[in-house]
Amino acid sequence: MIKRRTLLAAGLAAPALSACATSSAPDYVDNRASLPPLPHDRHSHARPDEARVLHVSLDLTANFALKILEGAATLTIAARPDAREIVLDIDGLDIRNVRTNQGETQWTIGQRRPELGAPLSIALRPGDREITIAYATSPDAGALQWLEPAQTASGKPFLFSQGQAILTRTWAPTQDSPGIRQTYDARIVAPEGLKAVMSAEMLTPNGEASEGGRAYRFRMRNPVPIYLMSLAIGDLEFGAVGQRTGVWAEPSVLQRGLFECADMEAMVRAAEALYGPYRWGRYDVLILPPSFPYGGMENPRLTFLTPTFLAGDRSLVSLIAHELAHSWSGNLVTNAVWSDSWLNEGFTTYFEGRITEALYGVERAAQQNVLAWAEIQEAIRTIPADSQRLHLPEERGAEDNSSAIVYEKGALFLRTLEREVGRPRFDAYLRSYFDRHAFQPMTTARFLADFRERVVQGDAALEQRLQLDAWAFEPGLPSNAEEPRAESFVEVAHFVDHFASHGGAPAAAPWETWGTYERQRYLQTLPRTLARAQLDALESAFGLNNVGNAEVLFDWLSLALSNRYEPALAPTERFLTSMGRGKFVRPLYRALMAQGDWGQPHARRIYARARATYHPIVQGAVDRIVAAS
């Protein structure tokens, strides 16, 4: 790799941000010009050592008839004195005009690669500090999902964006790399009767009259990796949970959301007690329509959530704890490249467990850890060795990773460090880590060097016990990994054995008094091969085909389909046609396709009905699954 220079050493003086970005003091010191050089990001065309984007200012109108955003993006940039161009990432954008603060300039669009999009190269002259790009998105932009009224709870159209990992380039021309942090502001024109919200401070809560509807203005003063810039437009209402927390949702969903999110303010306080102040102002959540492809997306100030967490009993609120924890790990300190995504997700999963422990007790956190251990073991058993490392090979796709490794092995690594050095010392280190590296990118190598400097401090015996490099760079689990234990799962194991090995009735299990994790553990540890009579007994005892908890329903359907249980087909179809969360959708289609002549016709029939309701991210994955046989 060619040695790169810092912006400061390269003469990249940071220009003043646009007026909208500097109207009040941000909650950070802008040290982007003096940070260590960025590693090469193979998932971006950008060359930030030559010229980089500091601020994005959007002025866009949402055209629901054409399913496009159109308008302009004005980029504030910093460039080395000898730089002759700046390279941006785009994918499918209709570029109509490019100007700098000094007038017209030359620009070219390079060859598009399916996994990367195309480079937009813009000629620079001395004195060029702003670039304005007039453009429109494509109707099939990968980051945007335009929902028809029939797909929403309110019966009105809806739009939402999903930029992670490298899809922001399909709706905004900028440098789409997690290491290149940018501030932004936006003016978004939404049709009359719909409200726009963004992952930023809302400056005009009621909008302003504008041609084409109402204009909403937003501002993000802290520099973020641009995949966190997000937008939604729909029939939305707001309800407060606390002074700095609340819920956005369609009107008919709002009260359910407020019930589930009642502990959000307490979660923020618990997180701050662990690792320092929440630096983003508000923490609100937006409950999206069912087609949202993820459980949650940690967009600053406005987490996007799947409605599948609305269980009616607050049993799935760990999802909120996870996305809140990202406000420190991922949003505050961010993986510089996607091969180090465990620095976002592993840290966040560890932090989620600490919030869970603080609010709901040690046993509940232990239950999460035991379920996670089983996921790690399954990943080690089934995926290639290269995919079992925390630091993944750079040639992988931006989202080509195993969640069991990136999330759960990463969290297990941090729990191992906590055990070896002691919780007080580890907590002090993590708080210092978030403070010292706030609003900065991070790599695995930099984290390990920092931990060695601050904690190991040359202690050879401690270094040997920790096995830092084995955790980060080797497959599987090092020898110091300890299997977690949850006392409540001992009872679960007893009832699994009672049913599976001794012919006992499943109704003997105290299903009604168990929580979500006990129920999941029960279903996940049953034998994978069961007779029809056993499946009938389970369904009859617990009403599994109609259970309202999405996590439990998924575990049941996975087991039932693997045994070709005909009564599970109707609830499978209902589930797959009522939501688009990839965590559930992809494995269930795989389970059907694995059943050959029995399951494959059902998979294709259901997918033909459901495909149009899924986000493009999920469509692409299921296309490959259904076409695989």
Phi, psi and omega in degrees: 000136178292133179295130182256152179259153175291161178301321181295313180294331182274001179083020181272074178297132183283117180286165176297142177285168181298162184303322182293333183274349187238023183289339173208163189291132178283165182270046178195162171262125184284092181253022184298336182281351184236013180282162175302153181300148179282144172290159177296131179253106183287354179262013178220147174277349188296151174236077188292343177289342178262313180203139182219158178273131177257327186212141178241129177239114184258141171225095191230148174245133178272118179254098184288334179293317180266350182059051177220155163258135179220146181156230184212153172238127175251121185254128169269129188234163168235134184225145173296146183306328181264008180290136181247355177200160170238139183248126180249167175256129173221160175206106177080008180281140175269097182278122187254330182195147177225128177226152169253179177296351179251010176115195181301149177215165180275148178207152179220150174251123181279183182293135179278139171246135186306323184269000190223344188076204185233153174276137170254109183259125185240125181293139179243148173237157174307132181098350176287119181232346176225142178232128177248125184242116173273132187198173171220149176279168175271149176301337180251029178306130187296333182275344189250134171238121179260116184260137175285159181307325181292345182265004184238160179289331185271349184075018176239156181296161185212144174228137169218155178251155175216100188273333183289136005267316185228043181255354176302329180297347177273354177225355176210131179278108179201189178267107192265068178227136185296339180280345184261090185283140185221143167273167177204159168222164184205147167240116184242124177263119179249152178301150177305136180093352177241151181245140175262139173227152178221168177278061186197171176295129179273118184268336182228080186303328181259002180075174178231142178302134182206156174300127180094001179142230178233142182260131178245137183245143185221160179210129172243108186271341177268137181290132182234153166298135195290347174295345180271357174283119187222157185219142169217145178224127179185188175276093191239142173233160183241142172226134181279141170259312177218192182295329182234015181227149178188179186233131167255138179193167171295149189308318184286349182257343192302312184295322175299319180295318179298322177297312183294328188264017186300334184267008186300315181298319177295324177297317179298316179297319179295319179295317179296323179296331180279306194227025170100175190296147171285122193257011189249008179087264179262156167233098177248163175234151175242119177271115187271167172299166189298342183283354179305129192280349185239170172293313177202159174228125194279037181305131184304140179069340184211084176296134173269133183233147172285144174288353179292350177275356180279076184277346180089356182222014180060026183277350182241025184284356173301334176300318179293317178302320180296310183293325175298317181301330177300340178299339173259302186262102183125307180272317180279310174241122194238142173301131182288331178221159187285345175290347177250031185295345176298334178296332172277302192280322179293315177300317183294320179296320174299312181297319175305316180298323179290322176295316179301315180298318183294323185264326189239358173106159183296321185295320180295319176296321178297321177300315177302317183294323179293316177299322179293321178302318179297322178296319179298315181298320179294321178295316180298326181286332193243341185251157181299156184301320181299333181276356182265359180275150173289311174276107186277153177304139185295334184286355180287158174295159185300330180244017183271081179210166177262125180297329179297330178274303185299316181276301194276318175294322177300315179294321178297322176302312182292324176294327176294317177299318178300315181296320186284325183258350182095140184300314181302316181291321181291319178297318178298320178296313183297320178297318177297319180301312180294324179291312186289331184248019182301136179061034180229155172279159183220150173237164177301315182298319180292320178298312181298319178296319180295316180295320179296318181293318189271331187243306184294314175050043175079006179286102186296321180294318178294318178303318181293319180294323186288324181055048186302312184292326178296318178299316187281323194241357182247152177286169177070201179242135176296168186291344180270006175286130181247132178292128179286165181222138174238120184301323183294338180282347175297318177296320179300315180300322179299316183284332172298313180294321179301319182279312190281324186256338185240007174071020180287161179284135179298333181298346177293335179290141182280060185304319185293332181266349178285151171271182182303316186291322175297318179295318177297316180299319179300309183292323183287336183256001171295153175305143182287341177248117181229149178283160180304319181297323179292318179295320176300318181295319178297313183295319181294321184288322190242359181059043190293329180294343183237018181294141184272347180276117187297324180294316180292317179300317179300315180297321179293313182296323178300315178293315184295316181293325179293344177251013178054047183275104187303319181296347179274352183292317181296312177295330175297315179296318178300316182295312184288340179258003181247353178204164182231029181287118187302326180304326180264319188295309185299310181296327181290322174294322176298318180298318178294315183294332180289348183263020170056226185298336178284313188266330188295319177299323178293319179301314183291323180294314181295318183293324177300326179281325190264340192307315184297340181270352182271152173293150179307327178300316181283322177305313181300319181293315183287328173307314181292322180295311184289332180272358189288333186269000000 
